[in-house]
Amino acid sequence: MKLLHSLRIVCFILGISCFAGCNHQTRENESTLLFQQGCYPFACLEDGSYYFTMQCPSGDTIAIWKTDELEHLAQGEHRTVITSRESGLEHIWAPELHRIDGVWYLYFEADNGNTDTHQLYVMACSDEDPMKGKFEMKGAIKTSEEWNFGLHPTVLQVNRQLYLFWSGWPKRRAETETQCIYIARMENPWTTSSERVLLSQPEYEWERQWINPDGNRSAYPIYVNENPQAFLSPDGRRVFVCYSASGIWTVYTSLGMLSASSTSDLTDPHSWTKASEPLISPDSVTGIAISNICVVPSSDGQQTLLLYEAKQRTEQGENRQIRLRPMGWTAEGAPRF
């Protein structure tokens, strides 16, 4: 599982606090630097405030930030919701906070210390203010009767039906490892109501890179489609799922996309169209790759904002920042990054 994120954790500067953000915002190519270190950013806008969470560089901790403007996120109010010590879980990664029917749900992935037992988890908070309310564990989400394994959960409500998207393996890894994108209908925010359906698997060359130019590689071939992010077009007519492709430890990490009509059967693979080329590829000059995105409206409703992870390999290792920039839409209603 991408060396089960071990290479990711090594890339972080040891000892950096989860709460160490930027004391000022640096603009570069119309982007705003939010956190010097961090990955898997996610934010939602509720009642005029943004609620943000990410995979913290300091370890198995999930924290939530609150701010009126994303540009000032690092200075916003924040709280710790869950730690490995109190939960008994390890490898707590890729959190997302969603408000569904007036209840806050915190989705994340974790295991018991053995990464082969990695599952999707969800916690719930019925308090109106997630910065003060108590989050209670709902448990692991069942993704497969045969083998309940999952990574990077996210949810999207389309025409009053809630869907779960995630990354997982078709079967237990042996000599190779393949991460795919799956979807399932949900009975409620913590229970699936359909079998998992495969939406995308690494098939193109830009999705199957696992060896760096300098020879750095995983211990065996790992082909990656991961971290799906689902969102609607502004007119609500199309559903998009952007995902990260190729190994996160490589310089080839790219952004892929699936799309479907919002009126189609989203659990039918034939409803989806997969882009044959990446939306964003690593910059050949700077070496910066954009992956693990979140699409969120501006507070005034006049813009769409792109939260993303900017990854760059240097002589000292890999640096992963959280950045923000505006994005647009094509005349056909597709995202334009």
N, C-alpha and C positions, 0 to 999 in steps of 0.2 A: 504494500500500500504506500507507494512512493517512498519505500524504506520506512513506511508508517510514520511519515512526518519527521523522522529522526534528523534527516538532513536539514529540514526546515528549522528545527530548534537549534541546531548547531550554528545556523546562519545568524541567529540573533546575538547581539552583544551581551555577554553574560552580565547579570546583575542589573540590567536596565529595568526600572520599575514599570509596571503596567500603566501607571498613570503619568509617565514622563512624556508629555506632548511638547508641542512647540509653544514657546512664549510669544512668538510673533509669527505671522503668516508670510511665507515667501512665495512670490508669484513667479512662475517660470512657464513660458508658453501657455499663458492663460490658466495655469493650474495653481492651486493653493495647497501648500504643504500643511497637513493637519497633525500628523504624528511622524516623528523621525523613525520610529520602529513600530511595526505592527502588520497584521495581515487579516484577510477575510473581513473587510469592513461591511457593516450593514446599518442602515438607518431607516426609520419610518417617521412620517410627519403626522402628528395627532394633536388636534386642538391648538394649532399654532406653535407647537414645540416639536423639536426633533429629539428622538430617542435613538441612541447609537450604541452599538456594541461591536467588538472585534475579538480576534484571537490575540490574547495578550502575550507579549514577549517574555513576561516574567514567569510563565508557567501555567499550570492547570487551574486557572481562575477565570470567571466570567464577571465582567463589570459592565454597568450601564452608565452612559453619559446623557445629560439632558442640556439642551441649549436652544435658544431662539433662532440662532443663525449658525449654520454648519461651519462657517469660516472661523468662529470662535469656539469650536468644539472642545479643544484641549483645555480651555479655561472654564468649561461648564461644570455644573454639578455632577458628581458621579458617586456610585455606590458599588460595592461588591455583592454579588448575588449568590455565588456558589464557589466553593473551593474544593480541591481534591480531599483535603483533610476532613472536612465536615460531611462530604457526600459519600466517601468511600470509593469514588470513581477516579480513574486516571485517564490521561490523554484527553482532557476536556478541550475540544477544539471547535472551531467554526460556528459560533453562536449567532442566532438571529432572534430578534424580538418582534413579534407580530401582535396586533390587537384584533381579535376576532369576536364579533358579537358582544363587545363591551368587556371582554376578558383579555388580559395580557398573557401571551404564551411565549416562552423562551425555548427555542429549539437548539439542540447542539448534538455533538457526537462524543462518545466516550467508551471506555471499556474497563475491565477489572485488572488491568495491568498486562494482560495478554492481548496483543493487538488483533489476533484472530477472532476475538470476541467483541470487536468494535460494533456498536449499535447506535441507533438514533434515539435521543431522549427528548422529553418535553416536560417543562415545569409550567405551572399556571399561577396567576395572581389576579384575584377578582377585585382588588382595590383599584380605584380610579387612577391613583398615582403610583406607577411602578417604582418610583424612587423611594417610596416609603412602605408599600405593601409587602406582605409576605408571599414568597414564591413557594409553592408546594409541588413536590415531585409527582408527576403523573405516571412516570415509568418509561420503559423502552417501547418504541413503536414497532409493531410487527410488520416487517417488510417482506418476509418470505417464510413459508411453512417449513421449507427444507433446511434453510440456514439463515438465521436472522442477522444479517450483516449490513452495515450501511455507513455512509460518509456524507457530510455536507447537506443537511436537510434544509429545505425551504418550502414554503407553501404559497399558494395563490388561489384566490376565490374568483371563479369565472361563472357568471350566470347562476349565482347562488350555490354553486357546487365548489367545495374545497378540494384542492388537489395537493398531493405531496410529491415533490421532486427530490431526487437525491442521486448520489453516485454510489456504485457498488460493483461487486464482482459477480459475473454470471455463475461461477462455481469457485470452490476453494482453489487457491493458488497452488501450483506445483512447480513446473519449470519456468513458467512465465506468469505474468500478472496483468490482468486487463480490467481497467475501471471504465464503467459504462454509466450512462444517464438513464434513470428509470422514472416512471410516473405511476401513481395509484390514486384512485378516488378515496376520499376520507368520509367516514361516517360522522366523526367529530374531530376536533383538533388533535386528538391523541390516538385515534383508531382508524386504520385503513379499512375500506369496504370493498376493495377489489384486489385481484392479483396484481403483482408488479408487472409493468409493461416496459420493454426495452425501447427507448427512443433513439439512442445514439451509442455507437461504439467506435473506438479508434480505428478508422479505415484508411484515411488519407495519410500521406507521408508526413505532413505537418502536425498530425495528431499522434505520431508514433515515435517521436524522438526521445531517446533515453541515454545517449552517449554525448558528452560535451566534446568540443573541438580539441581540448587538451587531454582527452582520454578519460576524464572523470566520469564515472558511470555508477549506476546501481549494480547490485550484486548479480542480477539476472534481468532479462528484458521485462520492462514495465511500460505498458501502453496506456495512455491516460486520457480520459474524458472525465472531468470532475467539476465540483463546485457550481452546479447549475443555479442560475438566477432567473426567475420567471417574472415577467411584467407584461402589462397590456399597452397597446398603442394608445395615444391620447383620445382617439375616438372609440376605443373599446372594441374595435372590430378584429384585432389581431393579437395573438399571444406570441410572445417571444421568450425563448430560453437561451441565454448566453452561457457559455461554459468555458473552462480553461482546458487547453489541450497540450499534450506532451508533458514530460516530467518537469515538475516545479524546480528540480535541482539543475535543470539544463538552461542554456541560453536560448532555447527554442520555444519557450512557453508562449502560446498564442491564444487568441480569443475566437471561439467558434460560436455559431448561432443556429438554432432551430426556430421555425415559425409555423403557425397554424391559424386557421380561422377560429375566432372565439365561439362560433356557432357549431363547430364540428365536434365530433367525438374525440376528445383529447386523449382518451386511452386507446385509440386506434392508431397504430404507428403510421398508417397510410395518410392520416390527417396532417402529418408533419412534413415540412420540407427542410432539408439540411443544406446549409451553405457549403459549397465545395471548396471554397477558399476562406481563410481566416479573415475576420473583420479587422483585427489588429495583429500585426506581427512584430517581433522585436525590432527595434531600431538598429540598423546595421552600423550606424556611426556612434551613437551613445551607448548601445547595448542595453537600453532600457526596455523592459517588457511590461505590458499592461495586462493584468489578469485579475480574477476574483473581484468582479464589479458589483455595484448596487445602483440602481436607477431610482431617483427620488425627486419629487417636485420641489421647486423653490418655494419659500414661505409665502411669496406674493402670488404664486400660481402662474407667473409669466414665463418661467423657464423650466427646463428639465435639467437636473444636475446628475453628474456621474461621479460617484464615489468609487475609487479603485485602488488597487495595490500596484505600486510601481516598483518593479524588481530590477536591480542592477548588480551584476557581478563585478567585483573589483579585485585588486591584488590581495586585499585583506579578507576577502570572502564575499558573501552576498549581502546586499542591503535591501530591505523591503520597507517601503514607506507607505503611509496612507495619504492619498491626495484627492483633491476635488476639482472638477472643472465643468463648465457648461457643456451640454450636448444638444443636438438637434434631431429633427425628423425629416425624412424625405417626403416628397409629395405623395408617395404611396403609403405613408404611415409607418415606415421602417426606421429604426434608430440609426442616426448618423453620428458616428464617433469621430 
